[in-house]
Amino acid sequence: MRSSEEPEGFDGEASNTSMISGASSPYQTTTEPVHSRNVFGGIRCDMEYLKSHFGILKVVEVVLSLIAFICIETIMMCSPCGGVYFFEFVSCSAFVVTGVLLLIFTLNLHTKVPHVNWSLTDLINTAASTFFFVLSSLVLACMNHNTGAEIAAVVSRQNRAV
């Protein structure tokens, strides 16, 4: 039972007046409208990076890794194949990882993930690739049978390391 002493304007629902002066309703919007997100938002090809010294060196590194991988894949027979397999693994890994880093820098994806020190990541990749290419080239040079493909693979990677 309701008593007739209830304040005016209150009949079990929210009133139309706001407690905040100047507002017409207590039900103000508190969230921002959701904008449709572009899947490729902010991804663009950075031609300036490709024209820079670092971009050119990265492209050369990818191309030389691919050439070394192609040369090592042309070997038909090997009796101690450990050196060939190691060189194959190193050249393929360097091609893939360096290619991904080239895409990350070229498409400006490195700006989307600022928590990663991309310069240090690139330096570590280049240093590790150089070390493992020199090591695998030495192993392959010591264990090869003087075939043209083995010599070409070793020589192409030795020129890169210099």
TIPA-593855 format. One record per residue: y, x, z of N, C-alpha, C in turn; residue number from 1. Coordinates in steps of 0.001 Angstrom, whole numbers. Layout:
N
<r n_yy="Y" n_xx="X" n_zz="Z" ca_yy="Y" ca_xx="X" ca_zz="Z" c_yy="Y" c_xx="X" c_zz="Z" num="NUM"/>
...
END
This chain:
162
<r n_yy="-1175" n_xx="820" n_zz="0" ca_yy="0" ca_xx="0" ca_zz="0" c_yy="1232" c_xx="860" c_zz="0" num="1"/>
<r n_yy="2150" n_xx="470" n_zz="-817" ca_yy="3387" ca_xx="1213" ca_zz="-870" c_yy="4416" c_xx="528" c_zz="6" num="2"/>
<r n_yy="5163" n_xx="1367" n_zz="603" ca_yy="6263" ca_xx="783" ca_zz="1362" c_yy="7474" c_xx="702" c_zz="460" num="3"/>
<r n_yy="8334" n_xx="-132" n_zz="736" ca_yy="9527" ca_xx="-309" ca_zz="-86" c_yy="10572" c_xx="748" c_zz="219" num="4"/>
<r n_yy="10225" n_xx="1697" n_zz="1092" ca_yy="11177" ca_xx="2726" ca_zz="1476" c_yy="11027" c_xx="4003" c_zz="656" num="5"/>
<r n_yy="10237" n_xx="3989" n_zz="-428" ca_yy="10071" ca_xx="5174" ca_zz="-1256" c_yy="11377" c_xx="5471" c_zz="-1963" num="6"/>
<r n_yy="11630" n_xx="6760" n_zz="-2223" ca_yy="12876" ca_xx="7096" ca_zz="-2908" c_yy="12912" c_xx="6501" c_zz="-4304" num="7"/>
<r n_yy="14131" n_xx="6214" n_zz="-4731" ca_yy="14320" ca_xx="5609" ca_zz="-6036" c_yy="13879" c_xx="6562" c_zz="-7140" num="8"/>
<r n_yy="13283" n_xx="6059" n_zz="-8182" ca_yy="12881" ca_xx="6867" ca_zz="-9321" c_yy="11516" c_xx="7503" c_zz="-9163" num="9"/>
<r n_yy="10861" n_xx="7306" n_zz="-8056" ca_yy="9535" ca_xx="7887" ca_zz="-7873" c_yy="8505" c_xx="6791" c_zz="-7918" num="10"/>
<r n_yy="7733" n_xx="6787" n_zz="-8949" ca_yy="6663" ca_xx="5802" ca_zz="-9022" c_yy="5347" c_xx="6478" c_zz="-9401" num="11"/>
<r n_yy="5078" n_xx="7646" n_zz="-8814" ca_yy="3818" ca_xx="8341" ca_zz="-8995" c_yy="3811" c_xx="9320" c_zz="-10158" num="12"/>
<r n_yy="4863" n_xx="9437" n_zz="-10890" ca_yy="4927" ca_xx="10352" ca_zz="-12012" c_yy="6071" c_xx="11318" c_zz="-11804" num="13"/>
<r n_yy="6076" n_xx="12362" n_zz="-12613" ca_yy="7154" ca_xx="13346" ca_zz="-12521" c_yy="8452" c_xx="12702" c_zz="-12981" num="14"/>
<r n_yy="9501" n_xx="13101" n_zz="-12347" ca_yy="10784" ca_xx="12511" ca_zz="-12711" c_yy="11332" c_xx="13188" c_zz="-13951" num="15"/>
<r n_yy="12288" n_xx="12605" n_zz="-14564" ca_yy="12893" ca_xx="13135" ca_zz="-15769" c_yy="13959" c_xx="14175" c_zz="-15470" num="16"/>
<r n_yy="14333" n_xx="14298" n_zz="-14243" ca_yy="15367" ca_xx="15268" ca_zz="-13909" c_yy="14722" c_xx="16553" c_zz="-13448" num="17"/>
<r n_yy="15368" n_xx="17645" n_zz="-13732" ca_yy="14820" ca_xx="18947" ca_zz="-13389" c_yy="15445" c_xx="19441" c_zz="-12105" num="18"/>
<r n_yy="14689" n_xx="20269" n_zz="-11412" ca_yy="15239" ca_xx="20880" ca_zz="-10221" c_yy="16203" c_xx="21998" c_zz="-10599" num="19"/>
<r n_yy="16057" n_xx="22500" n_zz="-11799" ca_yy="16961" ca_xx="23539" ca_zz="-12263" c_yy="18146" c_xx="22832" c_zz="-12899" num="20"/>
<r n_yy="19301" n_xx="23170" n_zz="-12446" ca_yy="20480" ca_xx="22475" ca_zz="-12957" c_yy="20696" c_xx="22802" c_zz="-14423" num="21"/>
<r n_yy="21109" n_xx="21856" n_zz="-15174" ca_yy="21405" ca_xx="22048" ca_zz="-16582" c_yy="20231" c_xx="21794" c_zz="-17487" num="22"/>
<r n_yy="19006" n_xx="21743" n_zz="-16994" ca_yy="17842" ca_xx="21501" ca_zz="-17835" c_yy="17572" c_xx="20012" c_zz="-17877" num="23"/>
<r n_yy="17125" n_xx="19546" n_zz="-18987" ca_yy="16891" ca_xx="18117" ca_zz="-19123" c_yy="15474" c_xx="17719" c_zz="-18712" num="24"/>
<r n_yy="14539" n_xx="18687" n_zz="-18705" ca_yy="13165" ca_xx="18360" ca_zz="-18365" c_yy="12529" c_xx="19550" c_zz="-17659" num="25"/>
<r n_yy="11646" n_xx="19277" n_zz="-16697" ca_yy="10954" ca_xx="20398" ca_zz="-16043" c_yy="9856" c_xx="20983" c_zz="-16920" num="26"/>
<r n_yy="9590" n_xx="20342" n_zz="-18030" ca_yy="8505" ca_xx="20781" ca_zz="-18893" c_yy="9049" c_xx="21577" c_zz="-20074" num="27"/>
<r n_yy="9590" n_xx="22736" n_zz="-19778" ca_yy="10109" ca_xx="23626" ca_zz="-20812" c_yy="8956" c_xx="24453" c_zz="-21373" num="28"/>
<r n_yy="9072" n_xx="24840" n_zz="-22630" ca_yy="8031" ca_xx="25688" ca_zz="-23206" c_yy="8120" c_xx="27073" c_zz="-22587" num="29"/>
<r n_yy="6973" n_xx="27601" n_zz="-22199" ca_yy="6958" ca_xx="28905" ca_zz="-21533" c_yy="6228" c_xx="29959" c_zz="-22343" num="30"/>
<r n_yy="5660" n_xx="29571" n_zz="-23437" ca_yy="4946" ca_xx="30546" ca_zz="-24256" c_yy="5640" c_xx="30683" c_zz="-25596" num="31"/>
<r n_yy="5395" n_xx="31836" n_zz="-26209" ca_yy="5959" ca_xx="32069" ca_zz="-27528" c_yy="5014" c_xx="31488" c_zz="-28569" num="32"/>
<r n_yy="5548" n_xx="31035" n_zz="-29659" ca_yy="4662" ca_xx="30495" ca_zz="-30694" c_yy="3780" c_xx="31595" c_zz="-31271" num="33"/>
<r n_yy="2570" n_xx="31235" n_zz="-31619" ca_yy="1619" ca_xx="32183" ca_zz="-32172" c_yy="1866" c_xx="32286" c_zz="-33671" num="34"/>
<r n_yy="2145" n_xx="33510" n_zz="-34114" ca_yy="2327" ca_xx="33746" ca_zz="-35531" c_yy="999" c_xx="34182" c_zz="-36119" num="35"/>
<r n_yy="751" n_xx="33782" n_zz="-37323" ca_yy="-497" ca_xx="34214" ca_zz="-37946" c_yy="-426" c_xx="35714" c_zz="-38178" num="36"/>
<r n_yy="-1487" n_xx="36389" n_zz="-37779" ca_yy="-1532" ca_xx="37845" ca_zz="-37900" c_yy="-2081" c_xx="38223" c_zz="-39261" num="37"/>
<r n_yy="-1449" n_xx="39191" n_zz="-39865" ca_yy="-1928" ca_xx="39723" ca_zz="-41126" c_yy="-3033" c_xx="40724" c_zz="-40824" num="38"/>
<r n_yy="-4167" n_xx="40579" n_zz="-41482" ca_yy="-5297" ca_xx="41469" ca_zz="-41224" c_yy="-4921" c_xx="42909" c_zz="-41509" num="39"/>
<r n_yy="-4156" n_xx="43133" n_zz="-42550" ca_yy="-3769" ca_xx="44476" ca_zz="-42941" c_yy="-2335" c_xx="44774" c_zz="-42516" num="40"/>
<r n_yy="-1888" n_xx="44177" n_zz="-41430" ca_yy="-516" ca_xx="44356" ca_zz="-40982" c_yy="-180" c_xx="45810" c_zz="-40681" num="41"/>
<r n_yy="785" n_xx="46336" n_zz="-41367" ca_yy="1252" ca_xx="47687" ca_zz="-41107" c_yy="477" c_xx="48778" c_zz="-41816" num="42"/>
<r n_yy="-582" n_xx="48432" n_zz="-42523" ca_yy="-1346" ca_xx="49453" ca_zz="-43237" c_yy="-694" c_xx="49653" c_zz="-44596" num="43"/>
<r n_yy="-303" n_xx="50877" n_zz="-44846" ca_yy="301" ca_xx="51195" ca_zz="-46134" c_yy="-86" c_xx="52621" c_zz="-46493" num="44"/>
<r n_yy="-100" n_xx="52902" n_zz="-47762" ca_yy="-453" ca_xx="54232" ca_zz="-48237" c_yy="768" c_xx="55138" c_zz="-48104" num="45"/>
<r n_yy="614" n_xx="56202" n_zz="-47351" ca_yy="1712" ca_xx="57130" ca_zz="-47102" c_yy="1623" c_xx="58280" c_zz="-48100" num="46"/>
<r n_yy="2337" n_xx="58120" n_zz="-49212" ca_yy="2310" ca_xx="59151" ca_zz="-50248" c_yy="3020" c_xx="60425" c_zz="-49787" num="47"/>
<r n_yy="3923" n_xx="60308" n_zz="-48828" ca_yy="4616" ca_xx="61485" ca_zz="-48312" c_yy="3641" c_xx="62416" c_zz="-47588" num="48"/>
<r n_yy="2652" n_xx="61829" n_zz="-46896" ca_yy="1650" ca_xx="62661" ca_zz="-46229" c_yy="808" c_xx="63400" c_zz="-47266" num="49"/>
<r n_yy="428" n_xx="62714" n_zz="-48329" ca_yy="-389" ca_xx="63356" ca_zz="-49356" c_yy="364" c_xx="64473" c_zz="-50070" num="50"/>
<r n_yy="1690" n_xx="64384" n_zz="-50120" ca_yy="2493" ca_xx="65417" ca_zz="-50768" c_yy="2856" c_xx="66553" c_zz="-49819" num="51"/>
<r n_yy="2630" n_xx="66363" n_zz="-48517" ca_yy="2960" ca_xx="67398" ca_zz="-47535" c_yy="1906" c_xx="68507" c_zz="-47565" num="52"/>
<r n_yy="2211" n_xx="69596" n_zz="-46896" ca_yy="1271" ca_xx="70725" ca_zz="-46845" c_yy="-39" c_xx="70323" c_zz="-46176" num="53"/>
<r n_yy="62" n_xx="69571" n_zz="-45077" ca_yy="-1150" ca_xx="69153" ca_zz="-44370" c_yy="-1990" c_xx="68214" c_zz="-45226" num="54"/>
<r n_yy="-1352" n_xx="67301" n_zz="-45954" ca_yy="-2080" ca_xx="66383" ca_zz="-46807" c_yy="-2786" c_xx="67098" c_zz="-47943" num="55"/>
<r n_yy="-2091" n_xx="68045" n_zz="-48563" ca_yy="-2702" ca_xx="68806" ca_zz="-49659" c_yy="-3888" c_xx="69614" c_zz="-49153" num="56"/>
<r n_yy="-3730" n_xx="70267" n_zz="-48002" ca_yy="-4837" ca_xx="71047" ca_zz="-47436" c_yy="-6025" c_xx="70164" c_zz="-47080" num="57"/>
<r n_yy="-5754" n_xx="68958" n_zz="-46572" ca_yy="-6841" ca_xx="68051" ca_zz="-46214" c_yy="-7582" c_xx="67587" c_zz="-47472" num="58"/>
<r n_yy="-6857" n_xx="67296" n_zz="-48550" ca_yy="-7495" ca_xx="66900" ca_zz="-49807" c_yy="-8343" c_xx="68051" c_zz="-50349" num="59"/>
<r n_yy="-7814" n_xx="69282" n_zz="-50299" ca_yy="-8569" ca_xx="70454" ca_zz="-50751" c_yy="-9831" c_xx="70634" c_zz="-49907" num="60"/>
<r n_yy="-9716" n_xx="70424" n_zz="-48614" ca_yy="-10875" ca_xx="70554" ca_zz="-47726" c_yy="-11953" c_xx="69525" c_zz="-48074" num="61"/>
<r n_yy="-11544" n_xx="68294" n_zz="-48346" ca_yy="-12509" ca_xx="67249" ca_zz="-48719" c_yy="-13181" c_xx="67596" c_zz="-50046" num="62"/>
<r n_yy="-12393" n_xx="68038" n_zz="-51026" ca_yy="-12947" ca_xx="68361" ca_zz="-52344" c_yy="-13914" c_xx="69541" c_zz="-52258" num="63"/>
<r n_yy="-13542" n_xx="70587" n_zz="-51516" ca_yy="-14439" ca_xx="71744" ca_zz="-51394" c_yy="-15719" c_xx="71396" c_zz="-50635" num="64"/>
<r n_yy="-15621" n_xx="70532" n_zz="-49643" ca_yy="-16826" ca_xx="70095" ca_zz="-48934" c_yy="-17735" c_xx="69317" c_zz="-49864" num="65"/>
<r n_yy="-17153" n_xx="68478" n_zz="-50714" ca_yy="-17950" ca_xx="67722" ca_zz="-51673" c_yy="-18605" c_xx="68647" c_zz="-52698" num="66"/>
<r n_yy="-17865" n_xx="69635" n_zz="-53175" ca_yy="-18435" ca_xx="70591" ca_zz="-54136" c_yy="-19591" c_xx="71366" c_zz="-53501" num="67"/>
<r n_yy="-19408" n_xx="71812" n_zz="-52264" ca_yy="-20486" ca_xx="72539" ca_zz="-51579" c_yy="-21708" c_xx="71649" c_zz="-51395" num="68"/>
<r n_yy="-21494" n_xx="70363" n_zz="-51057" ca_yy="-22612" ca_xx="69435" ca_zz="-50883" c_yy="-23341" c_xx="69210" c_zz="-52201" num="69"/>
<r n_yy="-22583" n_xx="69069" n_zz="-53289" ca_yy="-23214" ca_xx="68880" ca_zz="-54603" c_yy="-24014" c_xx="70123" c_zz="-54998" num="70"/>
<r n_yy="-23444" n_xx="71296" n_zz="-54744" ca_yy="-24157" ca_xx="72537" ca_zz="-55093" c_yy="-25453" c_xx="72684" c_zz="-54315" num="71"/>
<r n_yy="-25435" n_xx="72353" n_zz="-53039" ca_yy="-26639" ca_xx="72534" ca_zz="-52226" c_yy="-27693" c_xx="71485" c_zz="-52575" num="72"/>
<r n_yy="-27258" n_xx="70327" n_zz="-53090" ca_yy="-28205" ca_xx="69276" ca_zz="-53466" c_yy="-28934" c_xx="69590" c_zz="-54766" num="73"/>
<r n_yy="-28434" n_xx="70529" n_zz="-55552" ca_yy="-29086" ca_xx="70853" ca_zz="-56819" c_yy="-30265" c_xx="71803" c_zz="-56657" num="74"/>
<r n_yy="-30497" n_xx="72281" n_zz="-55442" ca_yy="-31621" ca_xx="73187" ca_zz="-55198" c_yy="-32916" c_xx="72384" c_zz="-55269" num="75"/>
<r n_yy="-33794" n_xx="72792" n_zz="-56166" ca_yy="-35032" ca_xx="72054" ca_zz="-56384" c_yy="-36147" c_xx="72488" c_zz="-55437" num="76"/>
<r n_yy="-36302" n_xx="73815" n_zz="-55246" ca_yy="-37389" ca_xx="74304" ca_zz="-54403" c_yy="-36862" c_xx="75342" c_zz="-53420" num="77"/>
<r n_yy="-37411" n_xx="75295" n_zz="-52231" ca_yy="-37108" ca_xx="76322" ca_zz="-51240" c_yy="-38342" c_xx="76461" c_zz="-50355" num="78"/>
<r n_yy="-38653" n_xx="77710" n_zz="-49999" ca_yy="-39797" ca_xx="77868" ca_zz="-49103" c_yy="-39338" c_xx="77918" c_zz="-47654" num="79"/>
<r n_yy="-38358" n_xx="78748" n_zz="-47263" ca_yy="-37789" ca_xx="78524" ca_zz="-45933" c_yy="-36559" c_xx="77626" c_zz="-46113" num="80"/>
<r n_yy="-36733" n_xx="76348" n_zz="-45874" ca_yy="-35687" ca_xx="75371" ca_zz="-46170" c_yy="-34708" c_xx="75154" c_zz="-45016" num="81"/>
<r n_yy="-34876" n_xx="75832" n_zz="-43920" ca_yy="-33999" ca_xx="75624" ca_zz="-42769" c_yy="-32530" c_xx="75886" c_zz="-43081" num="82"/>
<r n_yy="-32256" n_xx="76981" n_zz="-43789" ca_yy="-30880" ca_xx="77316" ca_zz="-44145" c_yy="-30271" c_xx="76296" c_zz="-45089" num="83"/>
<r n_yy="-31077" n_xx="75805" n_zz="-46026" ca_yy="-30602" ca_xx="74806" ca_zz="-46980" c_yy="-30296" c_xx="73495" c_zz="-46269" num="84"/>
<r n_yy="-31176" n_xx="73072" n_zz="-45384" ca_yy="-30962" ca_xx="71822" ca_zz="-44659" c_yy="-29748" c_xx="71917" c_zz="-43731" num="85"/>
<r n_yy="-29583" n_xx="73059" n_zz="-43093" ca_yy="-28437" ca_xx="73246" ca_zz="-42203" c_yy="-27136" c_xx="73207" c_zz="-43001" num="86"/>
<r n_yy="-27092" n_xx="73890" n_zz="-44125" ca_yy="-25896" ca_xx="73881" ca_zz="-44961" c_yy="-25625" c_xx="72487" c_zz="-45506" num="87"/>
<r n_yy="-26681" n_xx="71789" n_zz="-45880" ca_yy="-26542" ca_xx="70424" ca_zz="-46373" c_yy="-25941" c_xx="69514" c_zz="-45303" num="88"/>
<r n_yy="-26439" n_xx="69625" n_zz="-44080" ca_yy="-25917" ca_xx="68824" ca_zz="-42974" c_yy="-24447" c_xx="69142" c_zz="-42708" num="89"/>
<r n_yy="-24106" n_xx="70422" n_zz="-42679" ca_yy="-22725" ca_xx="70824" ca_zz="-42390" c_yy="-21784" c_xx="70349" c_zz="-43488" num="90"/>
<r n_yy="-22174" n_xx="70526" n_zz="-44747" ca_yy="-21277" ca_xx="70132" ca_zz="-45836" c_yy="-21106" c_xx="68616" c_zz="-45899" num="91"/>
<r n_yy="-22161" n_xx="67871" n_zz="-45677" ca_yy="-22064" ca_xx="66410" ca_zz="-45694" c_yy="-21238" c_xx="65905" c_zz="-44504" num="92"/>
<r n_yy="-21471" n_xx="66460" n_zz="-43339" ca_yy="-20704" ca_xx="66060" ca_zz="-42151" c_yy="-19228" c_xx="66375" c_zz="-42310" num="93"/>
<r n_yy="-18923" n_xx="67555" n_zz="-42826" ca_yy="-17522" ca_xx="67924" ca_zz="-43021" c_yy="-16857" c_xx="67021" c_zz="-44050" num="94"/>
<r n_yy="-17574" n_xx="66679" n_zz="-45101" ca_yy="-17023" ca_xx="65790" ca_zz="-46120" c_yy="-16706" c_xx="64419" c_zz="-45534" num="95"/>
<r n_yy="-17631" n_xx="63857" n_zz="-44777" ca_yy="-17435" ca_xx="62511" ca_zz="-44222" c_yy="-16335" c_xx="62498" c_zz="-43173" num="96"/>
<r n_yy="-16398" n_xx="63403" n_zz="-42201" ca_yy="-15419" ca_xx="63388" ca_zz="-41109" c_yy="-14021" c_xx="63720" c_zz="-41620" num="97"/>
<r n_yy="-13899" n_xx="64713" n_zz="-42469" ca_yy="-12592" ca_xx="65072" ca_zz="-43006" c_yy="-12070" c_xx="63971" c_zz="-43925" num="98"/>
<r n_yy="-12944" n_xx="63324" n_zz="-44664" ca_yy="-12533" ca_xx="62194" ca_zz="-45498" c_yy="-12017" c_xx="61031" c_zz="-44676" num="99"/>
<r n_yy="-12678" n_xx="60751" n_zz="-43563" ca_yy="-12205" ca_xx="59676" ca_zz="-42674" c_yy="-10847" c_xx="60044" c_zz="-42077" num="100"/>
<r n_yy="-10681" n_xx="61277" n_zz="-41640" ca_yy="-9382" ca_xx="61700" ca_zz="-41117" c_yy="-8299" c_xx="61628" c_zz="-42189" num="101"/>
<r n_yy="-8634" n_xx="61974" n_zz="-43416" ca_yy="-7670" ca_xx="61862" ca_zz="-44515" c_yy="-7251" c_xx="60410" c_zz="-44709" num="102"/>
<r n_yy="-8205" n_xx="59489" n_zz="-44656" ca_yy="-7873" ca_xx="58065" ca_zz="-44762" c_yy="-7013" c_xx="57597" c_zz="-43591" num="103"/>
<r n_yy="-7346" n_xx="58049" n_zz="-42400" ca_yy="-6573" ca_xx="57646" ca_zz="-41214" c_yy="-5126" c_xx="58090" c_zz="-41342" num="104"/>
<r n_yy="-4911" n_xx="59318" n_zz="-41772" ca_yy="-3539" ca_xx="59816" ca_zz="-41903" c_yy="-2833" c_xx="59220" c_zz="-43112" num="105"/>
<r n_yy="-3550" n_xx="59015" n_zz="-44205" ca_yy="-2925" ca_xx="58491" ca_zz="-45412" c_yy="-2525" c_xx="57024" c_zz="-45249" num="106"/>
<r n_yy="-3327" n_xx="56241" n_zz="-44554" ca_yy="-3036" ca_xx="54826" ca_zz="-44355" c_yy="-2224" c_xx="54555" c_zz="-43090" num="107"/>
<r n_yy="-1759" n_xx="55603" n_zz="-42424" ca_yy="-963" ca_xx="55494" ca_zz="-41190" c_yy="-1692" c_xx="54751" c_zz="-40076" num="108"/>
<r n_yy="-3001" n_xx="54836" n_zz="-40064" ca_yy="-3764" ca_xx="54203" ca_zz="-38993" c_yy="-3623" c_xx="54960" c_zz="-37684" num="109"/>
<r n_yy="-3226" n_xx="56233" n_zz="-37755" ca_yy="-3063" ca_xx="57019" ca_zz="-36535" c_yy="-1915" c_xx="56478" c_zz="-35686" num="110"/>
<r n_yy="-991" n_xx="55736" n_zz="-36270" ca_yy="96" ca_xx="55143" ca_zz="-35482" c_yy="-373" c_xx="53900" c_zz="-34743" num="111"/>
<r n_yy="-1482" n_xx="53303" n_zz="-35162" ca_yy="-2021" ca_xx="52102" ca_zz="-34505" c_yy="-2773" c_xx="52443" c_zz="-33226" num="112"/>
<r n_yy="-3244" n_xx="53679" n_zz="-33121" ca_yy="-3980" ca_xx="54115" ca_zz="-31929" c_yy="-3251" c_xx="55329" c_zz="-31356" num="113"/>
<r n_yy="-2196" n_xx="55095" n_zz="-30586" ca_yy="-1405" ca_xx="56231" ca_zz="-30088" c_yy="-2059" c_xx="56964" c_zz="-28916" num="114"/>
<r n_yy="-3142" n_xx="56419" n_zz="-28372" ca_yy="-3791" ca_xx="57045" ca_zz="-27219" c_yy="-4549" c_xx="58303" c_zz="-27591" num="115"/>
<r n_yy="-4843" n_xx="58466" n_zz="-28869" ca_yy="-5592" ca_xx="59635" ca_zz="-29347" c_yy="-4599" c_xx="60667" c_zz="-29853" num="116"/>
<r n_yy="-4795" n_xx="61907" n_zz="-29451" ca_yy="-3961" ca_xx="62997" ca_zz="-29961" c_yy="-4532" c_xx="63395" c_zz="-31320" num="117"/>
<r n_yy="-3976" n_xx="62827" n_zz="-32381" ca_yy="-4537" ca_xx="63000" ca_zz="-33709" c_yy="-4367" c_xx="64414" c_zz="-34225" num="118"/>
<r n_yy="-3289" n_xx="65069" n_zz="-33859" ca_yy="-3100" ca_xx="66455" ca_zz="-34304" c_yy="-4181" c_xx="67358" c_zz="-33719" num="119"/>
<r n_yy="-4478" n_xx="67161" n_zz="-32445" ca_yy="-5533" ca_xx="67943" ca_zz="-31802" c_yy="-6902" c_xx="67598" c_zz="-32389" num="120"/>
<r n_yy="-7139" n_xx="66331" n_zz="-32675" ca_yy="-8392" ca_xx="65913" ca_zz="-33288" c_yy="-8575" c_xx="66577" c_zz="-34645" num="121"/>
<r n_yy="-7513" n_xx="66611" n_zz="-35426" ca_yy="-7568" ca_xx="67255" ca_zz="-36741" c_yy="-7790" c_xx="68754" c_zz="-36609" num="122"/>
<r n_yy="-7125" n_xx="69375" n_zz="-35646" ca_yy="-7304" ca_xx="70812" ca_zz="-35422" c_yy="-8740" c_xx="71125" c_zz="-35019" num="123"/>
<r n_yy="-9302" n_xx="70346" n_zz="-34115" ca_yy="-10675" ca_xx="70574" ca_zz="-33665" c_yy="-11650" c_xx="70372" c_zz="-34822" num="124"/>
<r n_yy="-11429" n_xx="69330" n_zz="-35640" ca_yy="-12300" ca_xx="69104" ca_zz="-36792" c_yy="-12244" c_xx="70273" c_zz="-37766" num="125"/>
<r n_yy="-11047" n_xx="70761" n_zz="-38050" ca_yy="-10914" ca_xx="71866" ca_zz="-38998" c_yy="-11547" c_xx="73139" c_zz="-38448" num="126"/>
<r n_yy="-11323" n_xx="73412" n_zz="-37164" ca_yy="-11910" ca_xx="74609" ca_zz="-36557" c_yy="-13433" c_xx="74522" c_zz="-36518" num="127"/>
<r n_yy="-13958" n_xx="73360" n_zz="-36150" ca_yy="-15413" ca_xx="73197" ca_zz="-36083" c_yy="-16034" c_xx="73275" c_zz="-37478" num="128"/>
<r n_yy="-15376" n_xx="72647" n_zz="-38463" ca_yy="-15893" ca_xx="72713" ca_zz="-39835" c_yy="-15917" c_xx="74144" c_zz="-40340" num="129"/>
<r n_yy="-14848" n_xx="74883" n_zz="-40091" ca_yy="-14787" ca_xx="76279" ca_zz="-40530" c_yy="-15876" c_xx="77112" c_zz="-39865" num="130"/>
<r n_yy="-16027" n_xx="76942" n_zz="-38551" ca_yy="-17047" ca_xx="77699" ca_zz="-37822" c_yy="-18444" c_xx="77398" c_zz="-38352" num="131"/>
<r n_yy="-18769" n_xx="76111" n_zz="-38505" ca_yy="-20110" ca_xx="75755" ca_zz="-38938" c_yy="-20355" c_xx="76091" c_zz="-40410" num="132"/>
<r n_yy="-19308" n_xx="76043" n_zz="-41235" ca_yy="-19489" ca_xx="76467" ca_zz="-42624" c_yy="-19750" c_xx="77961" c_zz="-42719" num="133"/>
<r n_yy="-19029" n_xx="78753" n_zz="-41944" ca_yy="-19275" ca_xx="80199" ca_zz="-41954" c_yy="-20688" c_xx="80480" c_zz="-41446" num="134"/>
<r n_yy="-21081" n_xx="79830" n_zz="-40363" ca_yy="-22417" ca_xx="80027" ca_zz="-39806" c_yy="-23504" c_xx="79596" c_zz="-40792" num="135"/>
<r n_yy="-23348" n_xx="78420" n_zz="-41372" ca_yy="-24378" ca_xx="77944" ca_zz="-42308" c_yy="-24390" c_xx="78772" c_zz="-43594" num="136"/>
<r n_yy="-23230" n_xx="79265" n_zz="-44012" ca_yy="-23186" ca_xx="80139" ca_zz="-45192" c_yy="-23909" c_xx="81450" c_zz="-44925" num="137"/>
<r n_yy="-23727" n_xx="82001" n_zz="-43727" ca_yy="-24425" ca_xx="83237" ca_zz="-43376" c_yy="-25935" c_xx="83014" c_zz="-43305" num="138"/>
<r n_yy="-26342" n_xx="81910" n_zz="-42699" ca_yy="-27777" ca_xx="81607" ca_zz="-42614" c_yy="-28346" c_xx="81409" c_zz="-44014" num="139"/>
<r n_yy="-27632" n_xx="80672" n_zz="-44859" ca_yy="-28109" ca_xx="80431" ca_zz="-46213" c_yy="-28125" c_xx="81712" c_zz="-47037" num="140"/>
<r n_yy="-27126" n_xx="82567" n_zz="-46861" ca_yy="-27080" ca_xx="83830" ca_zz="-47606" c_yy="-28229" c_xx="84749" c_zz="-47200" num="141"/>
<r n_yy="-28604" n_xx="84716" n_zz="-45927" ca_yy="-29704" ca_xx="85560" ca_zz="-45463" c_yy="-31072" c_xx="85015" c_zz="-45871" num="142"/>
<r n_yy="-31183" n_xx="83703" n_zz="-46015" ca_yy="-32490" ca_xx="83095" ca_zz="-46266" c_yy="-32662" c_xx="82603" c_zz="-47697" num="143"/>
<r n_yy="-31740" n_xx="82888" n_zz="-48607" ca_yy="-31845" ca_xx="82295" ca_zz="-49943" c_yy="-32743" c_xx="83112" c_zz="-50860" num="144"/>
<r n_yy="-33011" n_xx="82526" n_zz="-51996" ca_yy="-33849" ca_xx="83175" ca_zz="-53001" c_yy="-33035" c_xx="83569" c_zz="-54221" num="145"/>
<r n_yy="-31754" n_xx="83741" n_zz="-54026" ca_yy="-30823" ca_xx="84149" ca_zz="-55074" c_yy="-30804" c_xx="83199" c_zz="-56268" num="146"/>
<r n_yy="-30945" n_xx="81906" n_zz="-55997" ca_yy="-30776" ca_xx="80935" ca_zz="-57079" c_yy="-29286" c_xx="80691" c_zz="-57279" num="147"/>
<r n_yy="-28943" n_xx="80218" n_zz="-58452" ca_yy="-27536" ca_xx="79994" ca_zz="-58782" c_yy="-26874" c_xx="78965" c_zz="-57876" num="148"/>
<r n_yy="-27573" n_xx="77899" n_zz="-57527" ca_yy="-27005" ca_xx="76849" ca_zz="-56690" c_yy="-26744" c_xx="77353" c_zz="-55278" num="149"/>
<r n_yy="-27672" n_xx="78125" n_zz="-54737" ca_yy="-27475" ca_xx="78667" ca_zz="-53387" c_yy="-26286" c_xx="79613" c_zz="-53357" num="150"/>
<r n_yy="-26180" n_xx="80484" n_zz="-54358" ca_yy="-25063" ca_xx="81430" ca_zz="-54412" c_yy="-23743" c_xx="80684" c_zz="-54598" num="151"/>
<r n_yy="-23727" n_xx="79658" n_zz="-55448" ca_yy="-22505" ca_xx="78875" ca_zz="-55667" c_yy="-22073" c_xx="78152" c_zz="-54399" num="152"/>
<r n_yy="-23027" n_xx="77604" n_zz="-53661" ca_yy="-22690" ca_xx="76906" ca_zz="-52420" c_yy="-22114" c_xx="77870" c_zz="-51390" num="153"/>
<r n_yy="-22717" n_xx="79043" n_zz="-51261" ca_yy="-22234" ca_xx="80036" ca_zz="-50294" c_yy="-20854" c_xx="80537" c_zz="-50691" num="154"/>
<r n_yy="-20659" n_xx="80830" n_zz="-51964" ca_yy="-19385" ca_xx="81377" ca_zz="-52430" c_yy="-18271" c_xx="80354" c_zz="-52317" num="155"/>
<r n_yy="-18525" n_xx="79095" n_zz="-52637" ca_yy="-17465" ca_xx="78085" ca_zz="-52569" c_yy="-16989" c_xx="77886" c_zz="-51140" num="156"/>
<r n_yy="-17860" n_xx="77982" n_zz="-50179" ca_yy="-17464" ca_xx="77803" ca_zz="-48789" c_yy="-16843" c_xx="79072" c_zz="-48223" num="157"/>
<r n_yy="-17237" n_xx="80227" n_zz="-48693" ca_yy="-16625" ca_xx="81463" ca_zz="-48199" c_yy="-15195" c_xx="81556" c_zz="-48663" num="158"/>
<r n_yy="-14882" n_xx="81079" n_zz="-49856" ca_yy="-13499" ca_xx="81091" ca_zz="-50320" c_yy="-12630" c_xx="80174" c_zz="-49491" num="159"/>
<r n_yy="-13171" n_xx="79077" n_zz="-48992" ca_yy="-12407" ca_xx="78147" ca_zz="-48167" c_yy="-12094" c_xx="78772" c_zz="-46803" num="160"/>
<r n_yy="-13027" n_xx="79506" n_zz="-46259" ca_yy="-12844" ca_xx="80067" ca_zz="-44926" c_yy="-11796" c_xx="81169" c_zz="-44903" num="161"/>
<r n_yy="-11520" n_xx="81787" n_zz="-46032" ca_yy="-10562" ca_xx="82886" ca_zz="-46096" c_yy="-9166" c_xx="82392" c_zz="-46111" num="162"/>
END
